[in-house]
């Protein structure tokens, strides 16, 4: 595989200091800040009364009345910035060009829930906009995108994570163009949460300066990304070339960073290793720099650990004093504005700076006005609640005037084979070892109601007030580890990719309920951290010391296989050798309201809950470590809802998957399909008709519908089937009434509630 070389060919941005990139940059150059008095809600009871709002925003300037009703503010900001980026990129929308979207957000459609001021008898139209994946899907539909569509929910690294994921989709050939970035709108509930944590600054924030505290902001930024050679061939304007990125987990605390910055150190190390450049050539770092007492010195310690004495010669700044902390959009806004500054030979500054706080005195900070400098390479770093970290390494194309030509760009690396080495499920049909196949064979209308207590399963993994989603997921993760690794000695070198469409809605109910009962000023600081969807992934990482490649995402029905995809590409790219992939769902009263809004309550399937985890590994490493190999991951295909035709979407998705796996349809022995049986019923029936004698099954009539976990549950069943001896397979297939006795290769399909589809081929 060729090294990562992804060109940025379009930028769009909307923030508190500008409605487009030109306005934003001009105000940055004038050292202007968008942090001012909050106008959109009452802040009189809070520690801080300021934030970086988009002032005077009028949606009617951009959207019809019908569009305004169907698009949450988060999606609206995204569309405005994407439109600007696409216009600049000047893409020709050829019929066969696949364009995807990686959407990062921390708050999602929370505004649509807040407006209702209740958690019962919710308005279905507004509630439909709440699920986090709905923002990305709505934007993809608005622009009629046909490629991979995925929402990254990894809190304040979400949009940086989105940029990394988009790069993988391009590098591995799953898309021709990706739109990547993030969006978040101001939320009184989130503001109240940071107030409860006492993290807000009464004055406009100034990272690394002696006044502690952050200033919240809102906005969106998106990039158009495409392979460098294609951008050069069409003579597109190129802002930068992304050559590496890294993800990691602190595995330390729900809200506080690891004090020595070891998490950001691992992310930077991963990014630079993929980029393949000497660290001495990196001349600037745009840091996360929130302005909080814990974050700033920890981040600098991590960077100094990586760069050594060189660190004190590298320019460093945080851009958050311009436009506040934009949460899920922060990484994209900070990366985009860094590119705008570099185009002019400048570095963004940390404004409002007075004097350095303890632990920040020796860094080469760019303060109060932009610095004239043109680094050859630069990093953009971000960190988040849950312990997630991201680092993006890029080549500054404005450092040299010629067409970008990276060192070693003709070199290729051996692509790893990825295998499944372990699995485990917590579900009503799973046994104590986490297996499910035997229960399915002996199925007799059993209930899907799950009764699982992590405290009873393994007391030392449990924590007080731990929500059910986290309990299920930690339990399933533990089973997968038990079924694969011989010891826990390798834990810190294992990655984690986790999918959840809704997170823990029981925790959301408790946090939002505290506001409804006692007012914003008395919001619960205990339950607020679990409002971010990546909190479960963070707690899993902490419990098992998983400090490697780490990501959390939403997709509304395809989360499990998307976790398989991202884990696989991370291994193939050489970022990580072993990765746990998982997904989970929990039931709650709020979840039932969302089901009603999304029409999932009309499905013939019972709603179920639970979690599944699989262990993925580089095949050679698995052999070296003596791991059991149960199956091999062959390939993937993805497509968003083509012309509102789900069957056409499935066909494209399956075709791409077979091509990626170098397989023909005649080599597929069975298909397992995770469907919702609301919008994809006819497509399922047509698939069964068109596939002839290939057995096609959904397990949801037995295991229930699990939005996030269902596709991974189906995957585990496929893995269990493929791992059986030929004689055992024959016994199982005959008991299921299948027409084939010998199973070598299977196809797993999943469709989301909005019609997006993903397929995975897996073999013996």
Helices and strands as residue ranges (DSSP letters): E 6-15, H 21-29, E 36-37, E 50-51, G 59-61, H 65-70, H 73-89, E 99-104, H 110-114, H 124-127, H 132-142, E 149-152, G 155-157, H 158-171, E 177-184, H 188-196, E 219-227, H 228-233, E 240-249, H 262-275, G 279-281, E 282-286, H 293-307, G 308-313, E 315-317, H 320-323, G 327-329, H 330-343, E 346-347, E 364-365, E 371-372, E 377-383, G 385-387, E 388-396, E 418-426, H 437-441, H 454-457, G 459-461, H 468-482, G 491-493, E 494-499, H 505-518, G 520-522, H 525-528, G 529-531, H 535-544, E 550-554, H 559-572, E 578-585, H 589-598, G 600-602, E 610-618, H 619-624, E 631-639, G 642-644, H 646-661, G 665-667, E 670-674, H 681-690, E 695-697, H 700-703, H 710-722, H 726-736, E 745-751, E 757-763
